[in-house]
Each structure stands twice: as structure tokens, then as C-alpha cells.
């Protein structure tokens, strides 16, 4: 009887704790809760293993789940920012026209010309390297660059189509040891245990896409070109949106999986969630990101990690603050019905 009472008390506490869902990955202190109640954001780096980096950010917001999801669907408008050079949402099914404004930087073109399996500045498979170099055969440099750009867009489209069809992601063979994004993502997900603990069906969906669909889940893909530091990263992201009405579960849960990144990133998982705050109309917007990068090695690893932690915390906080302002500004712009 005593154990049953304790379990009931624990359940009651979890129902009133807006952050219980994120345990054991995140523990929010009393001081942090007070900061949020006062209208201030909170952020901290989370424990990470190996080459991973992980961050948690939360801000109070005066929005509901419908507003958040409406903006998420308008990803091109939501992601506008100083680091975002270009962004576009894929049609359903994806088509090459979706990538019309995607362009490699000039230094990426030069790096492609020097690529070989086991040594390449871009994250590509060996066949993709051969495709790109095979396109760069004309003596007309402008024409060669245009052809390489076009082949790269088709490579990105092929990767998205392959993933949608059977969940496969080709290995990155840019270094001596190939990186398998599916294996690296499984590790990142394992180190984000609140997803597996509280939404095991979502964890299975992410690991075995598209074999285990979830009723009512909304999924789409987008590409982006962003420059935070160093080289611009061209990436493809899978967005998964789930709505809940159960007590203790976020009203809206948006889980993003990295499908491709041209530089630095082997695997990445981000969670954006809207949870009910203690005093309506204020809710909390929570952002958690865990990413495995390929730059944490060598004698400078400690210095690089420290500098990266500082940058990740600052940038994540600024980005979520910008999202908050955009979300609270009103409904997103209407979608152009001819755009997809």
C-alpha cells in the first residue's frame, strides 16, 4: 500500500511538473524555474559522450500548440536568421525544382575537384564523389561549375528519395574510416533517453523509418544552407510533428533528424516542445539538441570543445529567442498554393 501511494504521489508530481517529460536527460533546478516564472530564458549544456555536444534551452512563450505547428509548417519563414543563407521545404513527393536555389560555395567546388575516397572536405559517399568529379570535365569553367551544382542537387534529391523509400542513408566516406549516419544517429538517440522512455513508439519510428509509421504524425523534409562558423553547412532535415492531449506530455512535440550535412556533422537530433506553464497564458518553449561532430579529436580537443560549448549555448539561446519573437508576432504568412 505504501509503495502504491508513493507511485500515485510521483504521478501527481509529474503531472504538475512541465519538465518531467524530459527526465532523465534534463533536470531543471528551482533557480531555473524561478527564472522562467520571471520571464527569463534558461540554457545549459547537457552531459555528452564521445564526439557529441548537447544543449538545453527553455523560454516562456504566450502561444498555443496550433501557433507553433503553423509556424513549423512554414519552415522557410520560421528559420529566417542571420546564419541562414537559404532554406526550402521539399514537396511531397520531393522534386528537383525544390532545390533550385541551392548552391555550393566556390570553396566547396574547389574541394570537390580534390576529393577522393577517404580524403574529402565534403561529406559524400565514394560514388557521389565520382559523380561530381565526372561532371567537372569541360574546359569551360563556368559551364563545369554549373554542371557540378546541378549534379549536387540531384545527389541531395536522391538521398532524400532513398531515405523516404527505405530509410537508407549512404555512408560518408570523406575520411579514412567511413561514418554511417544511421549508426551514429542510433547512438545519439540512445543518449537522449527521455524519448525512448516516454515515447517508445516515436523512438522506434525514428530508428526504423519508414517501417513503423505513427498514426496522426506529420512528417516533412527541408534543406538549408547555414553558416555559423567556418564553412557553410548544407543540410537536409526530417521534421516530425506530434500533438498530445495527455497530461504530462508536451502539447506539441517536434523532433528533427539530420538526414544529410555537408560538413562537420555525423548525426543530429533536435527536439522542440511546447509544455504547459504554471500560469496561463504563458507556456514554455523547450529546445534540446544533441549532435555528433567530427572535429573533436587531437591534442586541441579540449580547447575546441570549450569554445564550441560557449558558441552553442549562445547561438541556441539567441535562436530560440528569435523563434519566440516570431511565434508571438502572430500567425505565419499564408502558404503560396502554387509553391508545391
C-alpha positions as CSV (number, residue, x, y, z in Angstrom):
1,X,0.0,0.0,0.0
2,X,2.8,2.4,0.9
3,X,4.5,1.8,-2.4
4,X,1.3,2.4,-4.3
5,X,0.8,5.7,-2.5
6,X,4.3,6.8,-3.4
7,X,3.7,5.9,-7.0
8,X,0.5,7.9,-7.0
9,X,2.3,10.9,-5.5
10,X,5.1,10.6,-8.1
11,X,2.5,10.5,-10.9
12,X,0.8,13.6,-9.4
13,X,4.1,15.5,-9.2
14,X,4.9,14.6,-12.8
15,X,1.5,15.8,-13.9
16,X,2.2,19.3,-12.5
17,X,5.9,19.4,-13.4
18,X,6.2,20.8,-17.0
19,X,9.7,19.4,-17.3
20,X,9.1,15.9,-16.0
21,X,8.8,14.6,-19.6
22,X,12.4,15.5,-20.3
23,X,13.9,13.5,-17.4
24,X,16.4,11.9,-17.1
25,X,18.0,13.8,-19.9
26,X,17.2,17.2,-18.3
27,X,16.8,18.3,-14.7
28,X,15.5,21.8,-14.2
29,X,16.6,23.4,-10.9
30,X,14.5,25.5,-8.6
31,X,16.5,28.6,-9.6
32,X,15.9,27.9,-13.2
33,X,12.2,27.6,-12.7
34,X,12.2,30.9,-10.8
35,X,14.0,32.5,-13.8
36,X,11.3,31.2,-16.2
37,X,8.5,32.3,-14.0
38,X,10.1,35.8,-14.0
39,X,10.0,35.7,-17.8
40,X,13.7,34.9,-18.4
41,X,15.2,32.2,-20.6
42,X,17.4,29.4,-19.2
43,X,20.1,27.4,-21.0
44,X,22.7,24.8,-20.1
45,X,25.0,22.3,-21.8
46,X,23.9,18.7,-21.2
47,X,26.2,15.8,-20.4
48,X,27.6,14.4,-23.7
49,X,29.7,11.4,-24.7
50,X,32.5,11.0,-27.2
51,X,32.2,13.5,-30.0
52,X,28.7,14.6,-29.1
53,X,27.6,18.0,-28.0
54,X,24.2,18.6,-26.3
55,X,22.3,21.7,-25.2
56,X,19.0,22.6,-23.4
57,X,17.2,25.9,-23.7
58,X,13.8,27.0,-22.5
59,X,11.8,30.3,-22.7
60,X,8.4,31.3,-21.6
61,X,6.0,32.0,-24.5
62,X,2.4,33.3,-24.9
63,X,1.4,30.9,-27.7
64,X,-0.5,27.6,-28.0
65,X,0.4,24.4,-29.9
66,X,-1.6,25.4,-33.0
67,X,0.5,28.6,-33.4
68,X,3.8,26.6,-33.0
69,X,2.8,24.0,-35.6
70,X,1.5,26.5,-38.1
71,X,4.9,28.3,-38.0
72,X,6.8,25.0,-38.2
73,X,4.9,24.1,-41.4
74,X,6.2,27.5,-42.8
75,X,9.8,26.4,-42.1
76,X,11.2,28.9,-44.7
77,X,9.8,31.8,-42.7
78,X,10.5,30.3,-39.3
79,X,14.2,29.7,-39.9
80,X,15.0,33.1,-41.3
81,X,18.0,34.5,-39.4
82,X,21.5,35.9,-39.7
83,X,23.1,32.4,-40.1
84,X,20.6,31.0,-42.6
85,X,21.7,31.7,-46.2
86,X,19.0,29.7,-47.9
87,X,16.2,27.3,-47.0
88,X,13.5,25.4,-48.8
89,X,10.8,22.8,-48.0
90,X,10.6,19.7,-50.1
91,X,7.4,18.9,-52.0
92,X,5.6,15.6,-51.4
93,X,7.0,13.7,-53.3
94,X,10.3,15.6,-53.5
95,X,11.3,17.1,-56.8
96,X,14.4,18.7,-58.3
97,X,12.7,22.0,-58.5
98,X,12.6,22.2,-54.7
99,X,16.4,22.6,-54.8
100,X,16.5,25.3,-57.5
101,X,18.1,27.9,-55.2
102,X,20.6,25.6,-53.5
103,X,24.2,26.4,-54.5
104,X,27.6,25.1,-53.3
105,X,30.1,27.8,-52.3
106,X,33.1,28.3,-54.6
107,X,35.4,26.7,-52.0
108,X,33.2,23.6,-52.0
109,X,33.6,23.4,-55.8
110,X,37.3,23.6,-55.4
111,X,37.3,21.0,-52.7
112,X,35.3,18.6,-54.8
113,X,37.9,18.7,-57.5
114,X,40.4,17.3,-54.9
115,X,38.1,14.7,-53.4
116,X,38.9,11.1,-53.2
117,X,37.6,8.3,-51.1
118,X,39.0,8.6,-47.6
119,X,40.0,12.2,-48.0
120,X,37.4,14.8,-49.0
121,X,36.4,18.2,-47.4
122,X,32.7,17.4,-48.1
123,X,30.7,14.6,-46.6
124,X,29.9,12.4,-49.5
125,X,29.9,8.7,-50.5
126,X,32.6,7.5,-52.9
127,X,30.1,7.1,-55.8
128,X,28.9,10.7,-55.1
129,X,32.5,12.0,-55.3
130,X,32.9,10.2,-58.7
131,X,29.6,11.7,-59.9
132,X,30.6,15.2,-59.1
133,X,34.1,14.9,-60.5
134,X,32.7,13.3,-63.6
135,X,30.6,16.4,-64.1
136,X,33.6,18.7,-63.9
137,X,35.2,17.7,-67.2
138,X,34.6,20.6,-69.5
139,X,37.3,23.3,-70.1
140,X,34.7,26.0,-69.7
141,X,34.9,26.7,-66.0
142,X,31.6,28.4,-65.8
143,X,29.8,25.5,-67.5
144,X,31.7,23.0,-65.3
145,X,30.6,24.8,-62.2
146,X,27.0,24.9,-63.4
147,X,27.1,21.2,-64.1
148,X,28.6,20.3,-60.7
149,X,25.9,22.4,-59.0
150,X,23.2,20.5,-60.9
151,X,24.7,17.1,-60.1
152,X,25.0,18.1,-56.4
153,X,21.3,19.0,-56.3
154,X,20.4,15.6,-57.9
155,X,22.6,13.9,-55.3
156,X,20.7,15.6,-52.5
157,X,17.4,14.7,-54.1
158,X,18.5,11.1,-54.5
159,X,19.4,10.9,-50.8
160,X,16.0,12.2,-49.8
161,X,14.2,9.9,-52.1
162,X,16.2,6.9,-50.9
163,X,15.5,7.7,-47.3
164,X,11.8,8.1,-47.9
165,X,11.7,4.9,-49.8
166,X,13.5,2.6,-47.4
167,X,15.2,4.6,-44.7
168,X,18.7,4.2,-46.1
169,X,21.3,6.9,-45.8
170,X,24.6,6.4,-47.7
171,X,27.8,6.4,-45.6
172,X,30.1,9.4,-45.5
173,X,33.4,8.3,-47.0
174,X,35.2,11.6,-46.6
175,X,37.7,10.2,-44.0
176,X,39.7,7.0,-43.7
177,X,37.0,5.5,-41.5
178,X,33.5,5.7,-43.1
179,X,30.8,7.3,-41.0
180,X,27.4,5.5,-41.1
181,X,24.8,8.2,-40.3
182,X,22.2,5.6,-39.2
183,X,24.6,4.0,-36.7
184,X,25.7,7.4,-35.4
185,X,22.0,8.6,-35.1
186,X,21.1,5.5,-33.1
187,X,23.9,6.4,-30.7
188,X,22.6,10.0,-30.4
189,X,19.1,8.8,-29.8
190,X,20.3,6.3,-27.1
191,X,21.9,9.2,-25.3
192,X,18.6,11.1,-25.3
193,X,16.7,8.6,-23.1
194,X,13.6,10.7,-22.4
195,X,12.4,9.9,-26.0
196,X,12.7,6.2,-25.6
197,X,11.3,6.3,-22.0
198,X,8.2,8.4,-22.6
199,X,7.5,7.9,-26.3
200,X,8.9,4.5,-27.3
201,X,6.8,4.4,-30.4
202,X,8.5,7.6,-31.6
203,X,11.9,6.2,-30.9
204,X,11.1,3.1,-33.0
205,X,9.7,5.3,-35.7
206,X,13.0,7.4,-35.8
207,X,15.2,4.3,-35.8
208,X,13.3,2.2,-38.4
209,X,11.7,4.8,-40.7
210,X,9.6,4.3,-42.7
211,X,8.7,0.8,-41.4
212,X,6.9,1.8,-38.2
213,X,4.6,4.8,-39.0
214,X,2.7,6.6,-36.2
215,X,-1.0,7.5,-36.8
216,X,-1.5,11.2,-36.8
217,X,2.2,12.1,-37.1
218,X,3.0,14.8,-39.6
219,X,6.4,14.5,-41.4
220,X,8.1,16.7,-44.0
221,X,11.6,17.4,-45.2
222,X,13.5,20.6,-45.8
223,X,17.0,21.7,-46.9
224,X,19.0,24.6,-45.6
225,X,22.4,26.3,-46.1
226,X,23.7,27.9,-42.9
227,X,26.9,29.4,-41.8
228,X,27.6,29.5,-38.1
229,X,31.4,29.3,-38.2
230,X,33.8,28.2,-40.9
231,X,32.2,26.6,-44.0
232,X,28.6,26.9,-44.8
233,X,26.7,23.6,-44.0
234,X,24.2,22.3,-46.5
235,X,21.8,20.0,-44.7
236,X,18.6,18.0,-45.1
237,X,16.3,17.6,-42.1
238,X,13.4,15.4,-41.4
239,X,10.7,17.1,-39.3
240,X,8.2,15.0,-37.3
241,X,5.3,16.7,-35.6
242,X,3.2,15.0,-32.9
243,X,0.3,16.5,-30.9
244,X,-0.6,15.2,-27.5
245,X,-3.6,15.8,-25.2
246,X,-2.4,13.7,-22.3
247,X,-1.4,15.3,-19.1
248,X,2.4,15.3,-18.5
249,X,3.2,15.2,-22.3
250,X,4.1,18.3,-24.3
251,X,1.2,19.7,-26.2
252,X,3.3,19.8,-29.3
253,X,6.5,17.7,-29.9
254,X,8.6,18.4,-32.9
255,X,11.5,16.0,-33.4
256,X,14.0,16.7,-36.2
257,X,16.5,14.2,-37.6
258,X,19.5,15.2,-39.7
259,X,19.5,13.3,-43.0
260,X,22.5,14.9,-44.6
261,X,25.1,17.5,-43.7
262,X,27.9,18.6,-46.0
263,X,30.4,19.5,-43.2
264,X,31.2,18.8,-39.5
265,X,28.1,16.7,-38.5
266,X,27.8,12.9,-38.5
267,X,24.3,12.8,-36.8
268,X,22.0,15.2,-35.1
269,X,18.7,15.1,-33.2
270,X,16.7,18.1,-32.0
271,X,13.5,18.4,-30.0
272,X,11.3,21.4,-29.9
273,X,8.4,21.1,-27.4
274,X,5.6,23.3,-26.1
275,X,4.8,22.5,-22.5
276,X,2.1,24.0,-20.2
277,X,3.5,26.5,-17.8
278,X,2.2,27.0,-14.2
279,X,0.4,30.3,-15.0
280,X,-1.6,30.6,-18.3
281,X,-1.4,32.1,-20.8
282,X,2.4,31.5,-20.5
283,X,3.7,28.2,-21.7
284,X,7.3,27.1,-22.1
285,X,9.1,26.5,-25.4
286,X,11.8,23.9,-24.9
287,X,14.7,23.1,-27.3
288,X,17.1,20.2,-26.9
289,X,19.8,19.4,-29.4
290,X,22.3,16.5,-29.4
291,X,24.8,16.4,-32.3
292,X,27.8,14.2,-33.1
293,X,30.5,16.3,-34.8
294,X,33.7,15.2,-36.5
295,X,36.0,17.9,-35.2
296,X,36.6,16.8,-31.6
297,X,39.9,14.9,-31.9
298,X,43.6,15.5,-31.4
299,X,45.5,17.5,-28.9
300,X,43.3,20.5,-29.2
301,X,40.1,18.6,-28.5
302,X,39.6,20.2,-25.0
303,X,40.1,23.7,-26.4
304,X,37.7,23.1,-29.3
305,X,35.0,21.6,-27.1
306,X,35.2,24.5,-24.7
307,X,34.9,27.1,-27.5
308,X,32.1,25.1,-29.1
309,X,30.2,24.9,-25.8
310,X,30.3,28.6,-25.5
311,X,29.2,29.2,-29.1
312,X,26.4,26.5,-29.0
313,X,24.9,27.9,-25.8
314,X,24.9,31.5,-27.0
315,X,23.6,30.6,-30.5
316,X,20.9,28.3,-29.3
317,X,19.6,30.9,-26.8
318,X,19.6,33.6,-29.5
319,X,17.9,31.3,-31.9
320,X,15.2,30.3,-29.5
321,X,14.6,33.9,-28.5
322,X,14.2,34.8,-32.2
323,X,11.8,31.9,-32.6
324,X,9.8,33.2,-29.6
325,X,9.5,36.7,-31.1
326,X,8.4,35.2,-34.4
327,X,5.9,32.9,-32.8
328,X,4.4,35.7,-30.6
329,X,4.2,38.1,-33.6
330,X,1.0,36.4,-34.9
331,X,0.2,33.7,-37.4
332,X,2.7,32.8,-40.1
333,X,2.4,34.2,-43.7
334,X,0.0,32.2,-45.8
335,X,1.5,29.5,-48.0
336,X,1.6,30.0,-51.7
337,X,-0.6,27.2,-53.1
338,X,1.5,27.1,-56.3
339,X,4.8,26.6,-54.4
340,X,4.4,22.9,-54.0
